[in-house]
Amino acid sequence: MRDANSMESGPTERSDEAAAGPVATSDAIDRRRGPRIALEATVDFSSESNFYTGFTSDISEGGLFVATYALQTVGTRVELRFDLPDGYEIHVVGVVRWVRDPRDPGDQDVPPGIGIQFEQLTPDDEAAISAFVSVREALFYID
């Protein structure tokens, strides 16, 4: 995994840019602000020059994991669009905080992808995510 502070369509080819960046520690992933909640949704995301589609299996009030082979460099700003189960559509800017590379040892049993921290949630989007998270059972909690 890769992370910005030595700290988260179909398959596409991985660019050499995605190989750059510091390596994450398991410590880094544990610094999440809240519990991860199950959410199965398609996530559309774009960077300055490309558009991608991936899938998420979990979300928190601070961000989400996007399972994708279109790995992005840690620190890349992306625009996200996804729907909550009630149909509420979220549009948000986020930043890639870590990368799960399928070529990293120990990551072969989990999907590749990127951990994205939300940066510019509107008050309505923040309230919708908070409401969704508050009524679901957590996948795991941060100690």
C-alpha positions as CSV (number, residue, x, y, z in Angstrom):
1,M,0.0,0.0,0.0
2,R,1.1,3.6,-0.5
3,D,0.2,6.6,1.5
4,A,0.8,10.4,1.5
5,N,2.2,10.7,4.9
6,S,3.9,7.3,5.1
7,M,0.4,6.5,6.2
8,E,-6.6,4.8,1.0
9,S,-15.1,0.7,-15.5
10,G,-13.2,-2.1,-15.8
11,P,-9.6,-2.7,-15.3
12,T,-7.2,-0.3,-17.0
13,E,-3.5,-0.3,-17.3
14,R,-1.6,1.1,-14.3
15,S,0.5,4.1,-15.1
16,D,4.1,4.5,-13.9
17,E,2.9,7.5,-12.0
18,A,1.0,5.2,-9.6
19,A,4.2,3.5,-8.7
20,A,5.6,6.7,-7.3
21,G,4.9,7.7,-3.7
22,P,5.8,6.7,-0.2
23,V,4.9,3.3,1.2
24,A,2.1,3.2,3.7
25,T,2.3,1.5,7.1
26,S,-0.6,-0.4,8.6
27,D,-0.5,2.4,11.2
28,A,-1.5,4.9,8.6
29,I,-4.7,3.1,7.6
30,D,-5.7,2.9,11.3
31,R,-5.8,6.7,11.6
32,R,-9.3,6.9,10.0
33,R,-11.7,9.3,11.7
34,G,-14.6,6.9,12.1
35,P,-15.9,3.4,11.6
36,R,-16.1,1.9,8.1
37,I,-19.7,1.1,7.0
38,A,-20.6,-1.4,4.3
39,L,-21.7,0.4,1.0
40,E,-21.7,-1.4,-2.3
41,A,-21.8,1.3,-5.0
42,T,-20.3,2.2,-8.3
43,V,-18.0,5.2,-8.0
44,D,-17.1,7.5,-10.9
45,F,-14.0,9.5,-10.4
46,S,-11.9,11.8,-12.5
47,S,-8.5,13.4,-12.2
48,E,-7.2,16.4,-14.2
49,S,-7.1,14.4,-17.4
50,N,-9.0,11.1,-17.1
51,F,-12.3,9.6,-16.1
52,Y,-12.6,6.2,-14.3
53,T,-15.2,3.9,-12.8
54,G,-14.6,1.7,-9.7
55,F,-16.6,0.2,-6.9
56,T,-16.7,0.8,-3.2
57,S,-17.5,-1.7,-0.5
58,D,-17.2,0.7,2.5
59,I,-17.4,4.3,3.5
60,S,-16.9,6.5,6.5
61,E,-17.7,10.1,7.2
62,G,-14.1,10.9,6.1
63,G,-13.7,9.0,2.9
64,L,-14.0,5.7,1.1
65,F,-12.1,2.9,-0.6
66,V,-12.5,2.6,-4.4
67,A,-11.6,-0.9,-5.8
68,T,-10.0,-0.2,-9.2
69,Y,-7.1,-1.1,-11.3
70,A,-6.8,2.6,-12.3
71,L,-4.5,3.4,-9.5
72,Q,-3.7,7.0,-8.8
73,T,-0.6,8.6,-7.2
74,V,-0.9,9.4,-3.5
75,G,-1.9,13.1,-3.2
76,T,-3.8,13.2,-6.5
77,R,-7.0,15.2,-6.2
78,V,-10.1,13.5,-7.7
79,E,-13.7,14.3,-8.2
80,L,-16.1,11.6,-7.1
81,R,-19.7,10.8,-7.8
82,F,-21.6,8.0,-6.2
83,D,-25.1,7.2,-4.9
84,L,-26.1,6.3,-1.4
85,P,-28.7,3.4,-1.2
86,D,-31.6,5.9,-0.8
87,G,-30.6,7.3,-4.2
88,Y,-29.0,10.5,-2.9
89,E,-26.2,11.4,-5.2
90,I,-22.9,12.6,-3.8
91,H,-20.5,14.8,-5.7
92,V,-17.3,15.5,-3.8
93,V,-13.6,16.4,-4.3
94,G,-11.2,14.1,-2.5
95,V,-7.5,13.3,-2.3
96,V,-5.9,9.9,-2.7
97,R,-4.3,9.0,0.7
98,W,-3.2,5.4,0.0
99,V,-2.9,2.9,-2.8
100,R,-3.4,-0.9,-2.6
101,D,-1.2,-2.2,-5.4
102,P,-2.0,-5.8,-6.6
103,R,1.7,-6.3,-7.0
104,D,2.5,-5.6,-3.4
105,P,3.3,-8.7,-1.3
106,G,0.4,-9.6,1.0
107,D,-2.2,-7.8,-1.0
108,Q,-3.0,-10.6,-3.4
109,D,-6.2,-11.6,-1.5
110,V,-7.7,-8.2,-1.5
111,P,-8.8,-6.0,-4.4
112,P,-6.5,-3.3,-5.7
113,G,-7.6,0.3,-5.3
114,I,-7.3,3.7,-3.7
115,G,-8.3,5.2,-0.3
116,I,-9.8,8.6,-0.8
117,Q,-10.3,11.2,1.9
118,F,-13.2,13.6,1.3
119,E,-12.0,17.3,1.1
120,Q,-14.9,19.4,0.0
121,L,-18.2,17.9,1.1
122,T,-21.2,20.3,0.9
123,P,-23.2,20.5,4.2
124,D,-26.0,18.5,2.5
125,D,-23.7,15.8,1.3
126,E,-22.0,15.6,4.7
127,A,-25.4,15.3,6.4
128,A,-26.5,12.5,4.0
129,I,-23.3,10.5,4.6
130,S,-23.5,11.1,8.3
131,A,-27.1,9.9,8.4
132,F,-26.2,6.8,6.3
133,V,-23.3,5.9,8.5
134,S,-25.1,6.5,11.8
135,V,-27.8,3.9,11.1
136,R,-25.6,1.1,9.9
137,E,-23.5,-1.4,11.8
138,A,-19.8,-0.8,11.4
139,L,-17.5,-3.2,9.6
140,F,-14.9,-2.5,12.2
141,Y,-14.1,0.3,14.7
142,I,-11.0,2.4,15.3
143,D,-9.6,1.8,18.8
